[in-house]
Amino acid sequence: MPDATAQIQVRFSDVIEKEGPLEFIQGSGVVCKRDGGYETHFHGSMSDQWGVVSGGHLIKGGNPVITADIVLAEVQGIQHIRKWDDETGHVQFYPLENGLGQPRKIEK
């Protein structure tokens, strides 16, 4: 959402909680390394009992789901890393290509 006080002029919205029951429709994300451990970063779409669809970040511990069909795929040759980004003022995703020696940032 727009935020004139933020370094990049935008920020995440406040957390919005939806009352259930909700049906998980679709999602995507990554499991990546951060600060020596692993972190998940997922987005999803859900429909309420009236068919109204909403979506956004799935918050750890905040999205009770009865069941979900999940497919995980390993991407080889790439390290998935999240770290603080001074330019945006947020934790960002940095895919790094494995090469000889140290990994390097993939240029677009």
Secondary structure, DSSP 8 states (H G I E B T S, - for coil): -B-TTSTTSB---------S--EEEEEEEEEEEETTEEEEEEEEEEE-TT--EEEEE--TTS---S---------TTEEEEEEEETTTTEEEEEEEE--SSS-EE---
